[in-house]
Amino acid sequence: MKKQFIKFAGIALAAALIVGTMSITTPNAQAATTPFSDVQSTHWGASAITNGVSKGYVDGYTNGTFKPDASVTRAEFVKMVVSAMELETTPSSGKWYTEYVDAASQAGLYASTDFNNSEAAWAKVISREEMARVAARAIGETTKEDDKWMYLATKAGLIKGVGIGQIAPKGLTTRAQAIVVIERILSKNTGASLDVDRYAVGSAEIAWHGTNIFTVMPEMWVTTESDLRQARKDSVEEMWNEERMTITSKDGLYQGKLDALIAIDLADPNDPNLGLIKPINTLKWFNNDPSNKNLMVKDQKNSFYVLYFKGGTVFNKDPKRYNTYDYLKFRVDGFNSPDLDAFFDKGVLNKVASLYRDNFNDIPAVIIPKTGTVQNNWDLAIGIQTPAGGWWFSESILLRLEGTQ
């Protein structure tokens, strides 16, 4: 056995790769002088490229270029990661990438269930979600949920968005992107703290399990260690029950589905989901008094979150029984008022409340104060319901936490 630390030379296959269009935003990247004619010191990946070349796991082309926008195949990315991490390799008589794939397999960076271990598969351009999977594994992350890798990678700071809240999981990976991510892997494994793109994390959380509440409002959804142990969960994020996002009535005549529960921070003008509730200056909240239609969100928007229930009716075979709106019926519990007189009589938004614009129930959302609510004896809970009373009523609980009570 011997260690291989081989430069990523411009192999023939690389010359035929298509040019990528995505880029990873690195606002904090430092300017660096590079020896390549197509990588200026102001390039967002210049510092990482310079570092990667100096460490020897990547190199430019004989014509003095680096081709930062050229796409990277699965085999090429694995070779760079294995070389950068200085994993042990064993020379092979097979394809050029075989020894790196074997090393990646032994290190747990690649599994045969990811995709077929074939020449055709390894020659494909690696997608951003595939890169996220390798990157997350490279820092020791594990999961049995294939759609969680991007969440783990973004939360660790390994991958950032290609725009505000845009993770582009199917996007193709470029050489510059690959080097930036590998440099972050190396930094993370030395104990460094990486900058995290929270908008990318929120989008990745939605892609993982259908909500971003634990990214946008983590201080609100907290519970005890005993609650987690009782539920046999390692983290509060795992308490969300994705399988309950579809509800079917007892008689089978109605079905509704929650596509996503999206948290929005009204104090953040760059929140990528603000478009769901704009214009905010016409948004109102309901204090259970139908005669009071002057409670404007714009007067208090800097200290509130919005939970937007994105979904609707799948089918309704008994519209006389199931009084459907244009969206799901839902509830949010546990954010109660310390002064109900102030809420009902003085228009003080000190508990969870419904949102609307022109008519009650025209927006599938609630507003929650960031501070000042009390839990009392209620659990923190989120549920979707069948739109009928009596025997026909049922509810699907997506999240229930003991909270801090």
Contacts in CASP RR format, 6 or more apart in sequence:
PFRMAT RR
TARGET T0000
AUTHOR 0000-0000-0000
METHOD contacts of the structure
MODEL  1
MKKQFIKFAGIALAAALIVGTMSITTPNAQAATTPFSDVQSTHWGASAIT
NGVSKGYVDGYTNGTFKPDASVTRAEFVKMVVSAMELETTPSSGKWYTEY
VDAASQAGLYASTDFNNSEAAWAKVISREEMARVAARAIGETTKEDDKWM
YLATKAGLIKGVGIGQIAPKGLTTRAQAIVVIERILSKNTGASLDVDRYA
VGSAEIAWHGTNIFTVMPEMWVTTESDLRQARKDSVEEMWNEERMTITSK
DGLYQGKLDALIAIDLADPNDPNLGLIKPINTLKWFNNDPSNKNLMVKDQ
KNSFYVLYFKGGTVFNKDPKRYNTYDYLKFRVDGFNSPDLDAFFDKGVLN
KVASLYRDNFNDIPAVIIPKTGTVQNNWDLAIGIQTPAGGWWFSESILLR
LEGTQ
1 88 0 8 1.000
1 90 0 8 1.000
2 88 0 8 1.000
2 89 0 8 1.000
2 90 0 8 1.000
3 86 0 8 1.000
3 88 0 8 1.000
3 89 0 8 1.000
4 82 0 8 1.000
4 83 0 8 1.000
4 88 0 8 1.000
4 89 0 8 1.000
4 91 0 8 1.000
4 99 0 8 1.000
5 56 0 8 1.000
5 57 0 8 1.000
5 83 0 8 1.000
5 86 0 8 1.000
6 57 0 8 1.000
6 79 0 8 1.000
6 83 0 8 1.000
7 56 0 8 1.000
7 57 0 8 1.000
7 58 0 8 1.000
7 59 0 8 1.000
7 83 0 8 1.000
8 57 0 8 1.000
8 58 0 8 1.000
8 59 0 8 1.000
8 76 0 8 1.000
8 79 0 8 1.000
8 80 0 8 1.000
8 83 0 8 1.000
9 59 0 8 1.000
9 60 0 8 1.000
10 59 0 8 1.000
10 60 0 8 1.000
10 61 0 8 1.000
10 62 0 8 1.000
11 76 0 8 1.000
11 96 0 8 1.000
13 73 0 8 1.000
13 76 0 8 1.000
13 123 0 8 1.000
14 67 0 8 1.000
14 70 0 8 1.000
14 76 0 8 1.000
17 70 0 8 1.000
17 71 0 8 1.000
17 72 0 8 1.000
17 73 0 8 1.000
17 125 0 8 1.000
18 70 0 8 1.000
18 71 0 8 1.000
18 125 0 8 1.000
18 172 0 8 1.000
19 69 0 8 1.000
19 70 0 8 1.000
19 71 0 8 1.000
19 174 0 8 1.000
20 69 0 8 1.000
20 70 0 8 1.000
20 71 0 8 1.000
20 172 0 8 1.000
20 174 0 8 1.000
21 69 0 8 1.000
21 172 0 8 1.000
22 128 0 8 1.000
22 162 0 8 1.000
22 168 0 8 1.000
22 171 0 8 1.000
22 172 0 8 1.000
22 173 0 8 1.000
22 174 0 8 1.000
22 177 0 8 1.000
23 44 0 8 1.000
23 162 0 8 1.000
23 174 0 8 1.000
23 176 0 8 1.000
23 177 0 8 1.000
24 44 0 8 1.000
24 159 0 8 1.000
24 160 0 8 1.000
24 161 0 8 1.000
24 162 0 8 1.000
24 176 0 8 1.000
24 177 0 8 1.000
24 180 0 8 1.000
24 181 0 8 1.000
25 44 0 8 1.000
25 160 0 8 1.000
25 161 0 8 1.000
25 162 0 8 1.000
25 163 0 8 1.000
25 197 0 8 1.000
26 44 0 8 1.000
26 45 0 8 1.000
26 48 0 8 1.000
26 160 0 8 1.000
26 180 0 8 1.000
28 195 0 8 1.000
29 44 0 8 1.000
29 45 0 8 1.000
29 46 0 8 1.000
29 47 0 8 1.000
29 48 0 8 1.000
30 47 0 8 1.000
31 41 0 8 1.000
31 42 0 8 1.000
31 46 0 8 1.000
31 47 0 8 1.000
32 41 0 8 1.000
32 46 0 8 1.000
32 47 0 8 1.000
32 49 0 8 1.000
32 50 0 8 1.000
33 41 0 8 1.000
33 50 0 8 1.000
34 40 0 8 1.000
34 41 0 8 1.000
34 43 0 8 1.000
34 46 0 8 1.000
34 49 0 8 1.000
34 50 0 8 1.000
34 53 0 8 1.000
34 66 0 8 1.000
35 53 0 8 1.000
35 64 0 8 1.000
36 49 0 8 1.000
36 60 0 8 1.000
36 64 0 8 1.000
36 65 0 8 1.000
36 66 0 8 1.000
37 64 0 8 1.000
37 65 0 8 1.000
38 65 0 8 1.000
38 66 0 8 1.000
38 67 0 8 1.000
38 68 0 8 1.000
39 45 0 8 1.000
39 46 0 8 1.000
39 49 0 8 1.000
39 66 0 8 1.000
39 68 0 8 1.000
39 176 0 8 1.000
40 46 0 8 1.000
43 49 0 8 1.000
43 68 0 8 1.000
43 176 0 8 1.000
44 176 0 8 1.000
45 68 0 8 1.000
45 176 0 8 1.000
45 179 0 8 1.000
45 180 0 8 1.000
48 176 0 8 1.000
48 179 0 8 1.000
48 180 0 8 1.000
48 182 0 8 1.000
48 183 0 8 1.000
49 58 0 8 1.000
49 66 0 8 1.000
49 68 0 8 1.000
49 176 0 8 1.000
49 179 0 8 1.000
51 179 0 8 1.000
51 183 0 8 1.000
52 58 0 8 1.000
52 84 0 8 1.000
52 179 0 8 1.000
52 182 0 8 1.000
52 183 0 8 1.000
53 59 0 8 1.000
53 60 0 8 1.000
55 84 0 8 1.000
56 83 0 8 1.000
57 80 0 8 1.000
57 83 0 8 1.000
57 84 0 8 1.000
57 182 0 8 1.000
58 80 0 8 1.000
58 175 0 8 1.000
58 179 0 8 1.000
60 66 0 8 1.000
60 67 0 8 1.000
61 67 0 8 1.000
66 175 0 8 1.000
66 176 0 8 1.000
67 175 0 8 1.000
68 174 0 8 1.000
68 175 0 8 1.000
68 176 0 8 1.000
69 174 0 8 1.000
69 175 0 8 1.000
69 176 0 8 1.000
70 174 0 8 1.000
70 175 0 8 1.000
71 125 0 8 1.000
71 172 0 8 1.000
71 173 0 8 1.000
71 174 0 8 1.000
71 175 0 8 1.000
72 80 0 8 1.000
72 125 0 8 1.000
72 126 0 8 1.000
72 173 0 8 1.000
72 174 0 8 1.000
72 175 0 8 1.000
72 177 0 8 1.000
72 178 0 8 1.000
73 122 0 8 1.000
73 123 0 8 1.000
73 124 0 8 1.000
73 125 0 8 1.000
73 126 0 8 1.000
74 115 0 8 1.000
74 121 0 8 1.000
74 122 0 8 1.000
74 123 0 8 1.000
74 124 0 8 1.000
74 125 0 8 1.000
74 126 0 8 1.000
74 130 0 8 1.000
75 96 0 8 1.000
75 97 0 8 1.000
75 100 0 8 1.000
75 101 0 8 1.000
75 122 0 8 1.000
75 123 0 8 1.000
76 97 0 8 1.000
76 126 0 8 1.000
76 178 0 8 1.000
77 126 0 8 1.000
77 131 0 8 1.000
77 134 0 8 1.000
77 173 0 8 1.000
77 178 0 8 1.000
78 97 0 8 1.000
78 100 0 8 1.000
78 101 0 8 1.000
78 104 0 8 1.000
78 109 0 8 1.000
78 110 0 8 1.000
78 122 0 8 1.000
78 134 0 8 1.000
79 97 0 8 1.000
79 100 0 8 1.000
80 178 0 8 1.000
80 179 0 8 1.000
80 182 0 8 1.000
81 104 0 8 1.000
81 109 0 8 1.000
81 134 0 8 1.000
81 135 0 8 1.000
81 138 0 8 1.000
81 182 0 8 1.000
81 185 0 8 1.000
82 89 0 8 1.000
82 100 0 8 1.000
82 103 0 8 1.000
82 104 0 8 1.000
82 107 0 8 1.000
82 109 0 8 1.000
83 100 0 8 1.000
84 182 0 8 1.000
84 185 0 8 1.000
84 186 0 8 1.000
85 107 0 8 1.000
85 138 0 8 1.000
85 185 0 8 1.000
85 186 0 8 1.000
85 189 0 8 1.000
87 103 0 8 1.000
87 104 0 8 1.000
87 106 0 8 1.000
87 107 0 8 1.000
88 103 0 8 1.000
89 99 0 8 1.000
89 100 0 8 1.000
89 102 0 8 1.000
89 103 0 8 1.000
90 99 0 8 1.000
90 102 0 8 1.000
90 103 0 8 1.000
91 99 0 8 1.000
92 98 0 8 1.000
92 99 0 8 1.000
92 102 0 8 1.000
95 119 0 8 1.000
95 122 0 8 1.000
97 122 0 8 1.000
101 110 0 8 1.000
101 117 0 8 1.000
101 122 0 8 1.000
104 110 0 8 1.000
104 134 0 8 1.000
105 111 0 8 1.000
105 112 0 8 1.000
108 137 0 8 1.000
109 134 0 8 1.000
109 137 0 8 1.000
109 138 0 8 1.000
110 134 0 8 1.000
114 130 0 8 1.000
114 133 0 8 1.000
115 121 0 8 1.000
115 130 0 8 1.000
125 172 0 8 1.000
125 173 0 8 1.000
126 172 0 8 1.000
126 173 0 8 1.000
126 178 0 8 1.000
127 169 0 8 1.000
127 170 0 8 1.000
127 171 0 8 1.000
127 172 0 8 1.000
127 173 0 8 1.000
128 150 0 8 1.000
128 159 0 8 1.000
128 167 0 8 1.000
128 168 0 8 1.000
128 169 0 8 1.000
128 170 0 8 1.000
128 171 0 8 1.000
128 172 0 8 1.000
128 173 0 8 1.000
128 177 0 8 1.000
129 149 0 8 1.000
129 150 0 8 1.000
129 169 0 8 1.000
129 170 0 8 1.000
130 173 0 8 1.000
131 153 0 8 1.000
131 159 0 8 1.000
131 173 0 8 1.000
131 177 0 8 1.000
131 178 0 8 1.000
131 181 0 8 1.000
132 149 0 8 1.000
132 150 0 8 1.000
132 152 0 8 1.000
132 153 0 8 1.000
132 154 0 8 1.000
132 158 0 8 1.000
132 159 0 8 1.000
132 169 0 8 1.000
133 146 0 8 1.000
133 149 0 8 1.000
133 153 0 8 1.000
135 153 0 8 1.000
135 158 0 8 1.000
135 159 0 8 1.000
135 181 0 8 1.000
135 184 0 8 1.000
135 185 0 8 1.000
136 143 0 8 1.000
136 149 0 8 1.000
136 152 0 8 1.000
136 153 0 8 1.000
136 156 0 8 1.000
136 158 0 8 1.000
138 185 0 8 1.000
138 189 0 8 1.000
139 156 0 8 1.000
139 158 0 8 1.000
139 185 0 8 1.000
139 188 0 8 1.000
139 189 0 8 1.000
141 149 0 8 1.000
141 152 0 8 1.000
141 153 0 8 1.000
141 156 0 8 1.000
143 149 0 8 1.000
143 152 0 8 1.000
145 208 0 8 1.000
147 207 0 8 1.000
147 208 0 8 1.000
147 209 0 8 1.000
148 208 0 8 1.000
148 209 0 8 1.000
150 159 0 8 1.000
150 167 0 8 1.000
150 169 0 8 1.000
150 204 0 8 1.000
150 207 0 8 1.000
150 208 0 8 1.000
151 201 0 8 1.000
151 204 0 8 1.000
151 205 0 8 1.000
151 207 0 8 1.000
151 208 0 8 1.000
153 159 0 8 1.000
153 204 0 8 1.000
154 160 0 8 1.000
154 161 0 8 1.000
154 167 0 8 1.000
154 196 0 8 1.000
154 197 0 8 1.000
154 200 0 8 1.000
154 201 0 8 1.000
154 202 0 8 1.000
154 204 0 8 1.000
155 196 0 8 1.000
155 201 0 8 1.000
155 204 0 8 1.000
155 215 0 8 1.000
156 188 0 8 1.000
156 194 0 8 1.000
156 196 0 8 1.000
157 184 0 8 1.000
157 188 0 8 1.000
157 194 0 8 1.000
157 195 0 8 1.000
157 196 0 8 1.000
157 197 0 8 1.000
158 181 0 8 1.000
158 184 0 8 1.000
158 185 0 8 1.000
158 188 0 8 1.000
158 194 0 8 1.000
159 167 0 8 1.000
159 181 0 8 1.000
159 197 0 8 1.000
159 200 0 8 1.000
160 197 0 8 1.000
160 200 0 8 1.000
161 167 0 8 1.000
161 168 0 8 1.000
161 197 0 8 1.000
161 199 0 8 1.000
161 200 0 8 1.000
161 203 0 8 1.000
162 168 0 8 1.000
163 199 0 8 1.000
164 199 0 8 1.000
164 270 0 8 1.000
164 272 0 8 1.000
165 197 0 8 1.000
165 199 0 8 1.000
165 200 0 8 1.000
165 202 0 8 1.000
165 203 0 8 1.000
165 272 0 8 1.000
166 200 0 8 1.000
166 203 0 8 1.000
166 272 0 8 1.000
167 200 0 8 1.000
167 203 0 8 1.000
167 204 0 8 1.000
167 207 0 8 1.000
169 207 0 8 1.000
184 194 0 8 1.000
187 194 0 8 1.000
188 194 0 8 1.000
198 215 0 8 1.000
198 216 0 8 1.000
199 270 0 8 1.000
199 271 0 8 1.000
199 272 0 8 1.000
201 215 0 8 1.000
202 212 0 8 1.000
202 215 0 8 1.000
202 216 0 8 1.000
203 212 0 8 1.000
203 272 0 8 1.000
205 211 0 8 1.000
205 212 0 8 1.000
205 214 0 8 1.000
205 215 0 8 1.000
205 237 0 8 1.000
206 212 0 8 1.000
206 260 0 8 1.000
206 262 0 8 1.000
209 237 0 8 1.000
209 240 0 8 1.000
209 242 0 8 1.000
210 240 0 8 1.000
210 242 0 8 1.000
210 245 0 8 1.000
210 259 0 8 1.000
210 260 0 8 1.000
210 261 0 8 1.000
211 240 0 8 1.000
211 260 0 8 1.000
211 261 0 8 1.000
211 262 0 8 1.000
211 263 0 8 1.000
211 398 0 8 1.000
212 260 0 8 1.000
212 261 0 8 1.000
212 262 0 8 1.000
212 263 0 8 1.000
212 273 0 8 1.000
213 220 0 8 1.000
213 221 0 8 1.000
213 240 0 8 1.000
213 261 0 8 1.000
213 263 0 8 1.000
213 307 0 8 1.000
214 221 0 8 1.000
214 236 0 8 1.000
214 237 0 8 1.000
214 240 0 8 1.000
215 263 0 8 1.000
216 263 0 8 1.000
216 264 0 8 1.000
216 265 0 8 1.000
216 271 0 8 1.000
216 305 0 8 1.000
217 263 0 8 1.000
217 265 0 8 1.000
217 305 0 8 1.000
217 368 0 8 1.000
217 370 0 8 1.000
219 370 0 8 1.000
220 305 0 8 1.000
220 335 0 8 1.000
220 368 0 8 1.000
220 370 0 8 1.000
220 380 0 8 1.000
221 236 0 8 1.000
221 380 0 8 1.000
221 399 0 8 1.000
221 401 0 8 1.000
222 236 0 8 1.000
222 401 0 8 1.000
222 403 0 8 1.000
222 404 0 8 1.000
223 236 0 8 1.000
223 239 0 8 1.000
223 380 0 8 1.000
223 401 0 8 1.000
223 402 0 8 1.000
223 403 0 8 1.000
223 404 0 8 1.000
224 402 0 8 1.000
224 403 0 8 1.000
224 404 0 8 1.000
226 402 0 8 1.000
227 401 0 8 1.000
227 402 0 8 1.000
227 403 0 8 1.000
228 234 0 8 1.000
228 235 0 8 1.000
228 236 0 8 1.000
228 239 0 8 1.000
231 239 0 8 1.000
233 239 0 8 1.000
236 401 0 8 1.000
239 399 0 8 1.000
239 400 0 8 1.000
239 401 0 8 1.000
240 398 0 8 1.000
240 399 0 8 1.000
241 397 0 8 1.000
241 398 0 8 1.000
241 399 0 8 1.000
244 383 0 8 1.000
244 384 0 8 1.000
244 396 0 8 1.000
244 397 0 8 1.000
244 398 0 8 1.000
245 257 0 8 1.000
245 258 0 8 1.000
245 259 0 8 1.000
245 384 0 8 1.000
245 396 0 8 1.000
245 398 0 8 1.000
246 255 0 8 1.000
246 256 0 8 1.000
246 257 0 8 1.000
246 258 0 8 1.000
246 314 0 8 1.000
246 396 0 8 1.000
247 255 0 8 1.000
247 256 0 8 1.000
247 257 0 8 1.000
247 328 0 8 1.000
247 384 0 8 1.000
247 385 0 8 1.000
247 386 0 8 1.000
247 394 0 8 1.000
247 395 0 8 1.000
247 396 0 8 1.000
248 254 0 8 1.000
248 255 0 8 1.000
248 256 0 8 1.000
249 255 0 8 1.000
249 322 0 8 1.000
249 386 0 8 1.000
249 388 0 8 1.000
249 392 0 8 1.000
249 394 0 8 1.000
250 386 0 8 1.000
250 391 0 8 1.000
250 392 0 8 1.000
250 394 0 8 1.000
251 318 0 8 1.000
251 392 0 8 1.000
252 317 0 8 1.000
253 316 0 8 1.000
253 317 0 8 1.000
253 318 0 8 1.000
253 321 0 8 1.000
253 322 0 8 1.000
254 313 0 8 1.000
254 315 0 8 1.000
254 316 0 8 1.000
254 317 0 8 1.000
254 318 0 8 1.000
254 321 0 8 1.000
254 322 0 8 1.000
254 324 0 8 1.000
254 386 0 8 1.000
254 387 0 8 1.000
254 388 0 8 1.000
255 313 0 8 1.000
255 314 0 8 1.000
255 315 0 8 1.000
255 316 0 8 1.000
256 311 0 8 1.000
256 312 0 8 1.000
256 313 0 8 1.000
256 314 0 8 1.000
256 328 0 8 1.000
256 384 0 8 1.000
257 311 0 8 1.000
257 312 0 8 1.000
257 314 0 8 1.000
257 328 0 8 1.000
258 309 0 8 1.000
258 310 0 8 1.000
258 311 0 8 1.000
258 312 0 8 1.000
258 328 0 8 1.000
258 330 0 8 1.000
258 384 0 8 1.000
258 398 0 8 1.000
259 310 0 8 1.000
259 311 0 8 1.000
259 312 0 8 1.000
260 310 0 8 1.000
260 311 0 8 1.000
261 307 0 8 1.000
261 308 0 8 1.000
261 309 0 8 1.000
261 310 0 8 1.000
261 382 0 8 1.000
261 398 0 8 1.000
262 273 0 8 1.000
262 276 0 8 1.000
262 307 0 8 1.000
262 308 0 8 1.000
262 310 0 8 1.000
263 273 0 8 1.000
263 305 0 8 1.000
263 306 0 8 1.000
263 307 0 8 1.000
263 308 0 8 1.000
264 271 0 8 1.000
264 273 0 8 1.000
264 274 0 8 1.000
264 276 0 8 1.000
264 277 0 8 1.000
264 305 0 8 1.000
264 306 0 8 1.000
264 307 0 8 1.000
264 308 0 8 1.000
265 271 0 8 1.000
265 305 0 8 1.000
266 280 0 8 1.000
266 297 0 8 1.000
266 301 0 8 1.000
266 302 0 8 1.000
266 303 0 8 1.000
266 304 0 8 1.000
266 305 0 8 1.000
266 306 0 8 1.000
266 367 0 8 1.000
267 301 0 8 1.000
267 302 0 8 1.000
267 303 0 8 1.000
267 304 0 8 1.000
268 274 0 8 1.000
273 308 0 8 1.000
274 280 0 8 1.000
276 308 0 8 1.000
276 310 0 8 1.000
276 365 0 8 1.000
277 283 0 8 1.000
277 306 0 8 1.000
277 308 0 8 1.000
277 355 0 8 1.000
277 363 0 8 1.000
277 365 0 8 1.000
280 297 0 8 1.000
280 298 0 8 1.000
280 301 0 8 1.000
281 296 0 8 1.000
281 298 0 8 1.000
282 357 0 8 1.000
283 296 0 8 1.000
283 297 0 8 1.000
283 298 0 8 1.000
283 355 0 8 1.000
283 356 0 8 1.000
283 357 0 8 1.000
283 363 0 8 1.000
284 293 0 8 1.000
284 294 0 8 1.000
284 295 0 8 1.000
284 296 0 8 1.000
284 297 0 8 1.000
284 355 0 8 1.000
284 356 0 8 1.000
284 357 0 8 1.000
285 295 0 8 1.000
285 297 0 8 1.000
285 349 0 8 1.000
285 353 0 8 1.000
285 354 0 8 1.000
285 355 0 8 1.000
285 356 0 8 1.000
285 367 0 8 1.000
286 295 0 8 1.000
286 353 0 8 1.000
286 354 0 8 1.000
286 355 0 8 1.000
286 356 0 8 1.000
286 360 0 8 1.000
287 295 0 8 1.000
287 343 0 8 1.000
287 344 0 8 1.000
287 347 0 8 1.000
287 349 0 8 1.000
287 353 0 8 1.000
288 344 0 8 1.000
289 344 0 8 1.000
290 360 0 8 1.000
292 347 0 8 1.000
295 347 0 8 1.000
295 349 0 8 1.000
297 304 0 8 1.000
297 355 0 8 1.000
297 367 0 8 1.000
300 349 0 8 1.000
303 369 0 8 1.000
303 370 0 8 1.000
303 371 0 8 1.000
304 349 0 8 1.000
304 367 0 8 1.000
304 368 0 8 1.000
304 369 0 8 1.000
304 370 0 8 1.000
305 367 0 8 1.000
305 368 0 8 1.000
305 370 0 8 1.000
306 355 0 8 1.000
306 365 0 8 1.000
306 366 0 8 1.000
306 367 0 8 1.000
306 368 0 8 1.000
307 332 0 8 1.000
307 365 0 8 1.000
307 366 0 8 1.000
307 367 0 8 1.000
307 368 0 8 1.000
307 382 0 8 1.000
308 364 0 8 1.000
308 365 0 8 1.000
309 327 0 8 1.000
309 328 0 8 1.000
309 330 0 8 1.000
309 364 0 8 1.000
309 365 0 8 1.000
309 384 0 8 1.000
310 364 0 8 1.000
311 327 0 8 1.000
311 328 0 8 1.000
311 364 0 8 1.000
312 326 0 8 1.000
312 327 0 8 1.000
312 328 0 8 1.000
313 324 0 8 1.000
313 328 0 8 1.000
316 322 0 8 1.000
316 324 0 8 1.000
321 388 0 8 1.000
321 392 0 8 1.000
322 386 0 8 1.000
322 387 0 8 1.000
322 388 0 8 1.000
322 392 0 8 1.000
323 387 0 8 1.000
323 388 0 8 1.000
324 387 0 8 1.000
325 361 0 8 1.000
325 364 0 8 1.000
325 387 0 8 1.000
326 362 0 8 1.000
326 364 0 8 1.000
327 364 0 8 1.000
328 364 0 8 1.000
328 384 0 8 1.000
328 385 0 8 1.000
329 384 0 8 1.000
329 385 0 8 1.000
329 386 0 8 1.000
329 387 0 8 1.000
330 364 0 8 1.000
330 382 0 8 1.000
330 383 0 8 1.000
330 384 0 8 1.000
330 385 0 8 1.000
331 381 0 8 1.000
331 382 0 8 1.000
331 383 0 8 1.000
331 385 0 8 1.000
331 395 0 8 1.000
332 352 0 8 1.000
332 366 0 8 1.000
332 368 0 8 1.000
332 381 0 8 1.000
332 382 0 8 1.000
332 383 0 8 1.000
333 352 0 8 1.000
333 378 0 8 1.000
333 379 0 8 1.000
333 380 0 8 1.000
333 381 0 8 1.000
333 382 0 8 1.000
334 352 0 8 1.000
334 373 0 8 1.000
334 375 0 8 1.000
334 376 0 8 1.000
334 378 0 8 1.000
334 379 0 8 1.000
334 380 0 8 1.000
334 381 0 8 1.000
335 351 0 8 1.000
335 352 0 8 1.000
335 368 0 8 1.000
335 369 0 8 1.000
335 373 0 8 1.000
335 375 0 8 1.000
335 380 0 8 1.000
336 351 0 8 1.000
336 352 0 8 1.000
336 373 0 8 1.000
336 374 0 8 1.000
336 375 0 8 1.000
336 376 0 8 1.000
336 378 0 8 1.000
337 343 0 8 1.000
337 350 0 8 1.000
337 351 0 8 1.000
337 373 0 8 1.000
337 374 0 8 1.000
338 350 0 8 1.000
338 372 0 8 1.000
338 373 0 8 1.000
338 374 0 8 1.000
339 348 0 8 1.000
339 350 0 8 1.000
342 348 0 8 1.000
342 350 0 8 1.000
343 349 0 8 1.000
343 350 0 8 1.000
343 351 0 8 1.000
343 353 0 8 1.000
349 367 0 8 1.000
349 369 0 8 1.000
350 369 0 8 1.000
350 372 0 8 1.000
350 373 0 8 1.000
351 369 0 8 1.000
351 373 0 8 1.000
352 366 0 8 1.000
352 367 0 8 1.000
352 368 0 8 1.000
352 373 0 8 1.000
353 366 0 8 1.000
353 367 0 8 1.000
354 360 0 8 1.000
354 361 0 8 1.000
354 365 0 8 1.000
354 366 0 8 1.000
354 367 0 8 1.000
355 363 0 8 1.000
355 365 0 8 1.000
355 366 0 8 1.000
355 367 0 8 1.000
356 362 0 8 1.000
356 363 0 8 1.000
357 363 0 8 1.000
375 403 0 8 1.000
375 404 0 8 1.000
375 405 0 8 1.000
376 405 0 8 1.000
377 405 0 8 1.000
378 405 0 8 1.000
379 400 0 8 1.000
379 401 0 8 1.000
379 402 0 8 1.000
379 403 0 8 1.000
379 405 0 8 1.000
380 399 0 8 1.000
380 400 0 8 1.000
380 401 0 8 1.000
380 402 0 8 1.000
380 403 0 8 1.000
381 397 0 8 1.000
381 399 0 8 1.000
381 400 0 8 1.000
381 401 0 8 1.000
382 397 0 8 1.000
382 398 0 8 1.000
382 399 0 8 1.000
383 395 0 8 1.000
383 396 0 8 1.000
383 397 0 8 1.000
383 398 0 8 1.000
383 399 0 8 1.000
384 395 0 8 1.000
384 396 0 8 1.000
384 398 0 8 1.000
385 393 0 8 1.000
385 394 0 8 1.000
385 395 0 8 1.000
385 396 0 8 1.000
386 392 0 8 1.000
386 393 0 8 1.000
386 394 0 8 1.000
386 395 0 8 1.000
END
